[in-house]
Amino acid sequence: MDALGRLRPPAAVGERLSLRLAGPAGDLIGFVTGLDPLRIEDRHGRLHTVPAGGVVAVRRVGVPLGRNPDAAARDLLDELARRAGLDAALEPRRMRLSDVVAGRTPPAAVFTQRGSWSDGVHTARVEGEWLSTDVTDPDLLVALAWWAGRQNARSVQLRASGRR
């Protein structure tokens, strides 16, 4: 039995794992997208199939913390907001992505688009470590945070007027 078989509770689709792989030796960090066989989606969106018995060590890892979002330069955030199609004149609410998803079970699936998302009313864009969005609905914001976390985002800037 490899290390994955000894993980308690067992691995679940949607959670983030750090794996040490046997031959060829290497490390892999990503979100579980399938269990039989084990499939991991890395931060670049590449899917990796891990052969049975191929895990030497495993541990669960949370969404990365990243830098302090309050320390980000306003001009950088304004530019990211503009590229996302958001109103850069609005004051950004800054949050750690890990705080948005704290205490929540990772979903088995996230939005399939990479980079940009829209439902026709709201928009979201992942660029570098930032998720820029105008979504204020708490459940949708959490869903977008999980989506952005799979793309290596670590911080959120919310640009929304009081009317939304």
Legacy VTK file of the C-alpha trace (Angstrom):
# vtk DataFile Version 3.0
C-alpha trace
ASCII
DATASET POLYDATA
POINTS 164 float
0.000 0.000 0.000
1.435 3.358 -0.949
1.196 6.508 1.189
-2.058 7.556 -0.457
-3.751 4.402 0.831
-2.707 5.287 4.392
-4.143 8.825 4.241
-6.959 9.234 6.818
-9.574 10.222 6.038
-9.044 9.044 2.460
-8.374 11.610 -0.256
-11.462 13.288 -1.674
-12.141 14.907 -5.012
-11.663 18.659 -4.730
-9.082 18.763 -1.974
-5.506 19.945 -2.473
-2.660 17.506 -1.902
1.106 17.606 -1.914
2.558 14.356 -3.248
6.063 12.910 -3.312
6.089 10.515 -6.242
8.143 7.393 -6.824
9.909 6.997 -10.190
10.463 9.261 -11.709
10.962 10.904 -8.335
9.337 14.274 -8.023
6.781 16.383 -6.247
3.298 17.326 -7.350
0.912 19.769 -5.701
-2.606 20.178 -6.927
-6.309 19.529 -6.608
-7.739 16.024 -6.793
-10.023 15.692 -9.821
-10.390 11.891 -9.794
-9.619 8.979 -7.504
-9.478 5.816 -9.595
-6.971 6.443 -10.979
-5.741 9.401 -8.941
-5.793 12.549 -11.080
-4.327 15.857 -9.942
-4.821 19.259 -11.581
-1.793 21.484 -11.047
-1.867 25.295 -10.858
-1.396 25.543 -14.624
-4.498 23.460 -15.310
-2.509 20.413 -16.419
-3.938 17.056 -15.402
-1.577 14.416 -14.035
-2.530 10.762 -13.639
-0.650 9.149 -10.760
-0.032 5.431 -11.183
-1.215 3.070 -8.439
1.515 2.607 -5.863
3.302 5.716 -7.113
2.920 7.900 -4.013
5.777 7.810 -1.491
4.438 10.574 0.788
1.280 12.680 0.854
-0.194 15.498 2.899
-3.194 17.731 2.654
-2.439 21.370 2.013
-4.706 24.387 2.081
-4.992 27.212 -0.384
-1.728 29.212 -0.268
-1.750 32.390 1.814
0.342 34.558 -0.468
1.332 38.101 0.386
-0.636 40.471 2.565
-3.327 41.804 0.174
-3.473 45.118 2.058
0.150 45.754 1.086
-0.568 45.620 -2.666
-0.066 48.894 -4.500
-3.337 50.586 -5.420
-2.118 51.351 -8.961
-1.468 47.627 -9.534
-4.949 46.740 -8.304
-6.515 49.490 -10.417
-4.788 48.135 -13.524
-5.907 44.573 -12.742
-9.460 45.864 -12.217
-9.443 47.669 -15.570
-8.205 44.560 -17.371
-11.022 42.613 -15.717
-13.548 45.165 -16.955
-14.271 46.449 -13.455
-14.695 50.025 -12.269
-11.206 50.971 -11.072
-12.591 54.130 -9.445
-14.331 52.016 -6.792
-12.415 51.308 -3.602
-11.146 47.712 -3.630
-12.066 45.390 -0.798
-8.991 43.180 -0.358
-9.099 39.671 1.062
-6.945 36.597 1.305
-8.418 33.842 -0.818
-7.752 31.437 2.058
-10.011 33.541 4.322
-12.845 33.441 1.764
-12.803 29.619 1.641
-11.854 29.012 5.290
-13.866 26.264 6.942
-15.516 25.204 3.689
-15.284 21.816 2.039
-13.520 22.042 -1.321
-15.944 21.432 -4.180
-15.464 18.423 -6.422
-15.622 20.691 -9.493
-15.105 24.365 -10.261
-15.954 26.552 -13.266
-14.276 25.122 -16.365
-13.057 28.433 -17.802
-9.539 29.533 -16.973
-8.503 33.139 -16.615
-11.855 34.873 -16.992
-15.425 34.098 -15.961
-18.757 35.879 -16.431
-22.404 35.054 -15.905
-23.499 37.987 -18.067
-23.993 40.233 -15.037
-20.849 39.763 -12.992
-17.275 39.180 -14.014
-14.129 37.675 -12.530
-10.569 37.460 -13.765
-7.519 35.683 -12.420
-4.233 37.352 -13.167
-1.098 36.419 -11.289
-1.945 35.993 -7.630
-5.144 38.065 -7.849
-8.813 37.319 -8.386
-10.518 40.570 -9.427
-14.316 40.512 -9.322
-17.509 42.467 -8.748
-19.366 39.496 -7.209
-20.860 40.236 -3.788
-23.073 37.153 -3.379
-21.241 35.194 -0.644
-21.858 31.739 -2.134
-20.811 32.774 -5.632
-17.746 34.549 -4.233
-16.719 31.333 -2.462
-17.209 29.353 -5.687
-15.059 31.870 -7.568
-12.411 31.731 -4.848
-12.122 27.947 -5.227
-11.960 28.413 -9.009
-9.243 31.051 -8.686
-7.298 28.970 -6.171
-6.932 26.225 -8.758
-5.225 28.837 -10.936
-2.764 29.819 -8.197
-4.572 32.964 -7.040
-3.969 33.923 -3.432
-5.783 37.231 -2.997
-9.121 38.762 -3.952
-9.998 42.325 -4.820
-13.688 43.045 -4.874
-14.833 46.113 -6.823
-18.568 46.601 -6.417
-20.818 49.560 -5.842
-23.394 49.447 -3.080
-26.155 48.858 -5.669
-25.209 45.215 -6.427
LINES 1 165
164 0 1 2 3 4 5 6 7 8 9 10 11 12 13 14 15 16 17 18 19 20 21 22 23 24 25 26 27 28 29 30 31 32 33 34 35 36 37 38 39 40 41 42 43 44 45 46 47 48 49 50 51 52 53 54 55 56 57 58 59 60 61 62 63 64 65 66 67 68 69 70 71 72 73 74 75 76 77 78 79 80 81 82 83 84 85 86 87 88 89 90 91 92 93 94 95 96 97 98 99 100 101 102 103 104 105 106 107 108 109 110 111 112 113 114 115 116 117 118 119 120 121 122 123 124 125 126 127 128 129 130 131 132 133 134 135 136 137 138 139 140 141 142 143 144 145 146 147 148 149 150 151 152 153 154 155 156 157 158 159 160 161 162 163
